[in-house]
């Protein structure tokens, strides 16, 4: 765009731009000195690398500003790229644009002061000075925008790189990587590995989940964590249709608090592990996954937040499904041979006695039946198991297998009975 300089001001304006060009090196040096003196983030030795960079940027801006004053366009690939690189550098140094904007204010004030002084020296009218001032301020706004563009591009790239680095770190922790390899990954991810961590497994409420639903869930979780100010403290990666999260133990309560509204709104569930050291994280993830499976199967009470610490026994007892199935067939065959109704009431009564060793009235109160009903059931239990009920080792095994199996049966799983009938013909 051509500046609307009046004809009578054209000669004075030309002298002004020529004068600015003649003092541009000294002016760039002075502005660089001012910036380093007034903007703490840019402070440094007057002959240092930072000063040279600032001085070079200011000199390039002055040079093109004079071209703009003569009617040339704002855009200049070389100068624009230089200021985008400045924004890029701020992002990669984990800074913000506050210092850059402060530096622009210092440069603007200093440049405007010099422009006014030179305008008086060369007899430039107030109108022409105003026009040149408007162009100068508009051009500086343009340079600020170039800086922001470079900053935003670098931040997006940095976030993507950091996200990948943090997923690699999480994968390494779950694989049991340690030593220098782990320290290198943690440094790249900019995430300090604490002594105690907690695994969280977030599972979609739907059994069958489309890819776009999984992507939506992941985006929702990241947005919620970011809004709650905890995203940088948590490692996150996809896990099937859900997510695995890893949080420092002292901060996990805050992470849970941030997630709870999302869980309540969506019906998703989170399995929350207990604090473990880095070497135990692979097992901790297995326990969390088992917790989610048990809740989904109805073996433990379902809900948006499932605390593994409250169900350690069930997680342990269901850790080896094939082993449990074998023990059921070996230890509970007398019970499996009963009718479905008899199996249910006898197994429930036997487990209540094994867990409490209470009297018939106490067990009856626990089960909500009459004491005499418990005595009838106990008589049948003795007929089925006989002297084995006096064998301490058998009783311990029987207790464990019933604790694992009764909730499974109540949830509707009939596979133990089907296996027994197939085996006995």
Buried (B, 14 or more C-beta within 10 A) or exposed (E): EEBEBEEEBEEBBBBBBEBBBEEBEEBBBBBBBBBBEBBEBBEBEEEEEBBEBBBEBBBBBBBBBBBBBBEBEBEBEEBBBBBBBBBBBBBEEEBEBEBBEBBBBBBBEBBBEBBBEBBEEBEBBEEBBEBBBEBBEEBBEBBBBBBBBBBBBBBEEBEEEBBEBBBBBBBBBBEEBEEEEBEEBBEBBEBEBBEBBBBBBBBBBEEEBEEEBBEBBBEBBBEBBEEBEBBEBBBBBEBEBBBBBBBBBEBBEBBBEBBBEBBEEBEBBBBBBBBBEBEBBBBBBBBBBBBBBBBBBBBBEEEBBBBBEBBEEBBBBBBEBEEBBEBBBEBBEBBBBBEEEBBBBBBBBBBBBBEEEBEBEBBBBBBEBEEEBBEBBBEBBEEBBEEBBEEEEBBEBBBBBBBBBBBBBEEEBEEBBEBBEEEEE
